[in-house]
Amino acid sequence: MSEYINVPPSPISLIQSLRDIGYSIQTAIADIIDNSITANAIHIQIRCAWNSGDSWLAVIDDGDGMTRNELINAMRFGSISPLETRSENDLGRFGLGMKTASFSQCRHLTVLSKKNQRISCCEWDLDSIAENSKTGWMLGVLDMDSIHKRSNLELVYREYLADVKSGTIVLWEDIDRVYDQGFMKETEEHFNALIDETREHLELIFHRFLSPDPGQKRTIIAINGDELIAFNPFNPQNLATQELEQLQIPISNSKIIVQPYILPHHSKISRQEYERYAGEGGYLQNQGFYIYRNKRLIIKGTWFRLAKKEELNKLIRIRVDIPNSLDYLWKIDVRKSQASPPEAIKVALRQVIEKIETAGQKVYRQRGARLSERVESPVWNRRAVGGTIIYRINREHPLVLAFLEKVSPEERDYLQQIITMFENSFPRDMFFNDVASAPEQVESLGYDERDLELLIKLFIQSWDPTGKLRNELANKLLSVDPFASNKDLTEKILMQEGYCK
């Protein structure tokens, strides 16, 4: 007969392993906030202080709170199985989030909760567990006298929970992992920089809670009293943003909602707004799918290897809403920062990509098409030969032809060689890099009125030296670059010269 023996894991060894699961301070705090939102909190306060290196951080909410037994269960590792059916608004996953997120940053976790006007408080202290490893998983349960002796805990309790019906405090002390993030010295500036990064992270991750749809409850999140402002990566408030047709994908008695957006071209919005919505890494890196689980962003800027990140697609962002009932299909990880769609969903998402790529690329291609439709004589010609795109200076341009006719055959050959040199020296790599990283900063030098006036006079001398085609001059000029690209200034000069009214 087989023998079975109980082999519990070593507490300190397991916790030390869980500390390296991959949280940053930003994702760890977000995981704590998930619990607050699930507990129906309206106000979530993040309080933190450097405290001369003895830093601490607390997340306080006015949610439902927990009884003593509920709190003890919440402090248990793996308190809820990921296979259990959760409420549709539950942002949790494995029953590990609060503990693993906290220990990824600190060595001392205290949770105080208030429900039915009763206070319950528990703590995990890694140093105590290490010193008493043989006693197993001994959770500390604090009475009110112990709470009053803890200065940081007492401070936030008196300020936020003493006068409310319910709520919870998650307190981190001995935040040792802050010093390991980055290569900066252990300074207050480094700590403050991490908190600033956390603010930006939370404003994106929870933007649909900070600024919900009409009729839905708003959640207020603040860091040291300063409220967060929602950052919606799709910029739907701008009239130049294109909101394409929504798609619903039914699967396993649930549905996935796919909403594509095409962000405005940089010429349609201010430089400040364009740069703001570029996001970390720029538009090129932030194109693709944005996966939301119960309206909480869990992964952004990915095509799931269904498409490549390309320049022409960089304004395409697709919001994908999935319910927590499909976690098992999407392979949501403990940190809720990674996901992978099942094959059945990939087929549908691939079809979405094929539909919207054309619309997204039109934002760029139509701009060039509109100009080429009205320009008979561009300065540059674009040729596509055998899969290769070549740009050449237009040797049939009226001003080029006029100049070539005035010089000797020897000088004409010399000038042709100079033009070829200009073409072959086009800084392709630098131009592509600049356009890909910051297209709004790539600008033409443009023409001032005096320069354009001189070019117009040269054109008139070569095209209509007798003045017989005076009535046709305006239309002809506006079909030739650079006059077509500078229509308003060209018409102004023509009016001043009496060529049009």
Residue pairs with C-beta under 8 A, 6 or more apart in sequence:
8 136
8 137
10 133
11 129
11 133
11 136
11 137
12 126
12 129
12 130
12 133
14 77
15 103
15 124
15 126
15 129
16 126
18 77
18 96
18 99
18 100
18 103
18 104
19 100
19 103
19 104
19 177
20 104
21 100
21 104
21 334
21 335
22 104
22 335
23 31
23 100
23 101
23 104
23 105
23 335
24 181
25 105
25 177
25 178
25 181
25 194
25 197
25 198
26 194
26 197
26 198
26 201
26 202
27 101
27 201
27 335
27 337
28 101
28 102
28 104
28 105
29 46
29 57
29 59
29 101
29 198
29 202
30 201
30 202
30 205
30 206
30 336
31 97
31 98
31 100
31 101
31 335
31 336
32 59
32 97
32 98
32 101
32 102
32 170
33 44
33 59
33 202
33 206
33 221
34 91
34 92
34 97
34 296
34 336
35 91
35 92
35 97
35 98
35 168
35 170
36 44
36 59
36 61
36 63
36 168
37 44
37 91
37 206
37 209
37 219
37 296
38 63
38 87
38 89
38 90
38 91
38 92
39 61
39 63
39 64
39 65
39 168
40 63
40 64
41 61
41 62
41 63
41 167
41 219
42 62
42 217
42 218
42 219
42 220
43 61
43 62
43 219
43 220
43 222
44 59
44 60
44 61
44 219
44 220
44 221
44 222
45 58
45 59
45 60
45 61
45 160
45 221
45 222
45 225
46 57
46 58
46 59
46 60
46 198
46 221
46 222
46 223
46 224
47 57
47 58
47 60
47 156
47 224
48 55
48 56
48 57
48 58
48 195
48 223
48 224
49 55
49 56
50 188
50 191
50 192
53 186
55 175
55 178
55 191
56 152
56 171
56 172
56 173
56 175
57 105
57 106
57 171
57 172
57 175
58 152
58 156
58 169
58 170
58 171
58 172
59 169
59 170
60 156
60 160
60 161
60 167
60 168
60 169
60 170
61 167
61 168
62 160
62 164
62 166
62 167
63 166
63 167
63 168
64 115
64 166
65 113
65 114
65 115
65 116
65 166
65 167
65 168
66 74
66 113
66 115
66 120
66 168
67 115
67 116
67 118
67 120
68 118
68 120
68 141
70 113
70 115
71 111
71 113
71 120
71 121
71 122
72 122
72 139
72 141
73 79
74 98
74 111
75 99
75 111
75 122
75 124
75 139
76 95
77 95
77 96
77 99
78 94
78 95
78 96
79 95
80 86
80 92
80 94
80 95
81 95
82 93
82 94
82 95
82 327
82 328
83 328
85 325
86 92
86 324
86 325
88 294
88 323
88 324
88 325
89 294
90 294
90 324
91 293
91 294
91 296
91 324
91 336
93 324
93 327
93 332
93 334
93 336
94 334
96 334
97 334
97 336
98 111
98 170
99 109
99 124
100 334
101 335
102 109
102 170
102 172
103 109
103 124
103 126
104 177
105 172
105 175
105 177
105 178
106 172
106 173
106 174
106 175
106 176
106 177
107 125
107 126
107 127
107 173
107 174
107 176
108 123
108 124
108 125
108 126
108 127
108 172
108 173
108 174
109 123
109 124
109 125
109 170
109 171
109 172
110 121
110 122
110 123
110 142
110 150
110 153
110 169
110 170
110 171
110 173
111 121
111 122
111 123
111 168
111 169
111 170
111 171
112 119
112 120
112 121
112 142
112 147
112 153
112 157
112 161
112 168
112 169
112 171
113 119
113 120
113 121
113 167
113 168
113 169
114 120
114 161
114 164
114 165
114 166
114 167
114 168
115 166
116 166
117 165
119 144
119 147
121 141
121 142
121 143
121 146
121 147
121 153
122 139
122 140
122 141
122 142
123 139
123 140
123 142
124 139
124 140
125 140
127 174
128 138
128 140
129 137
129 138
132 138
142 150
147 153
147 154
147 157
148 154
152 171
152 173
153 169
153 171
156 169
156 171
157 169
160 167
160 169
161 167
161 169
178 190
178 191
178 194
179 186
181 194
182 190
184 190
184 193
195 223
198 223
199 223
199 228
200 231
202 221
202 228
203 210
203 228
203 229
203 230
203 231
204 231
204 233
204 297
204 300
205 296
205 297
206 219
206 221
206 228
206 230
206 296
206 297
207 230
207 231
207 232
207 233
207 297
208 230
208 232
208 292
208 295
208 296
208 297
209 218
209 219
209 221
209 295
209 296
210 218
210 219
210 220
210 221
210 228
210 229
210 230
211 218
211 230
211 232
212 218
212 219
220 227
221 227
221 228
222 228
233 277
233 279
233 286
233 290
233 300
233 317
234 241
234 261
234 263
234 290
234 317
234 319
235 241
235 261
235 263
235 264
235 273
235 277
236 243
236 261
238 264
238 268
238 269
238 273
240 264
240 265
240 268
240 269
241 261
241 262
241 263
241 264
242 261
242 262
242 359
243 259
243 260
243 261
244 259
244 260
244 261
244 262
244 355
244 356
244 359
245 260
246 257
246 258
246 259
247 257
247 258
247 259
247 348
247 352
248 255
248 256
248 257
248 258
249 255
249 256
249 257
249 258
249 345
249 348
251 326
251 329
251 344
251 345
252 325
252 326
252 329
253 325
254 323
254 325
254 326
255 323
256 320
256 321
256 322
256 326
256 345
256 348
257 320
257 321
258 318
258 319
258 320
258 321
258 348
258 349
258 352
259 318
259 319
259 320
259 321
260 316
260 317
260 318
260 319
260 352
260 355
260 356
261 316
261 317
261 318
261 319
262 315
262 316
262 356
262 359
262 360
262 363
263 277
263 283
263 315
263 316
263 317
264 274
264 315
265 315
265 363
265 364
265 367
266 274
266 439
266 440
267 367
271 440
271 441
274 440
275 440
278 286
279 285
279 286
279 301
280 286
281 301
282 314
282 437
282 438
283 314
283 315
284 309
284 311
284 314
284 436
284 437
285 301
285 309
286 300
286 301
286 314
286 317
287 301
287 303
287 309
287 313
287 314
287 315
287 316
287 317
288 300
288 301
288 302
288 303
288 304
288 307
288 309
288 316
288 317
288 318
289 299
289 300
289 301
289 302
289 303
289 304
289 318
289 320
289 349
290 297
290 299
290 300
290 301
290 317
290 318
290 319
290 320
291 297
291 298
291 299
291 300
291 320
291 322
291 330
291 339
292 298
292 319
292 320
292 321
292 322
293 322
293 323
293 324
293 327
293 330
293 332
293 336
293 339
294 323
294 324
295 321
296 336
298 332
298 336
298 337
298 338
298 339
299 337
299 338
299 339
301 317
303 309
303 353
304 340
304 341
304 346
304 349
306 346
306 349
306 350
306 353
307 313
307 353
307 357
311 435
311 436
312 357
312 360
312 361
312 364
312 365
313 357
313 360
313 361
315 360
315 363
316 356
316 357
316 360
318 352
318 356
320 349
322 330
329 341
329 342
329 345
330 339
330 340
330 341
330 342
331 338
331 339
331 340
332 338
332 339
333 339
341 349
371 484
371 485
372 378
374 478
374 479
374 484
375 479
375 480
375 481
375 484
375 485
376 479
376 480
377 394
377 396
377 397
377 398
377 479
377 480
377 481
378 394
378 397
378 481
379 393
379 394
379 397
379 481
379 482
380 391
380 392
380 393
380 394
381 391
381 392
381 393
381 394
382 389
382 390
382 391
383 389
383 390
383 391
383 392
384 390
391 423
391 426
392 423
393 400
393 419
393 422
393 423
394 400
395 401
395 404
395 416
395 419
397 480
397 481
398 459
398 462
398 463
398 480
399 455
399 458
399 459
399 462
400 419
401 462
402 458
402 459
402 461
402 462
402 463
403 415
404 412
404 415
407 415
431 442
434 441
434 442
435 442
446 486
447 455
447 482
447 486
447 489
449 489
449 492
449 493
452 482
452 483
452 486
452 489
452 490
452 493
453 493
455 482
455 483
456 477
456 483
456 490
456 493
456 494
456 497
459 477
459 480
459 483
460 473
463 469
463 473
463 476
464 470
464 473
469 476
470 499
473 494
473 499
473 500
474 491
474 494
474 499
474 500
477 483
477 490
477 494
478 484
478 487
478 490
478 491
483 490
491 500
494 500
495 501
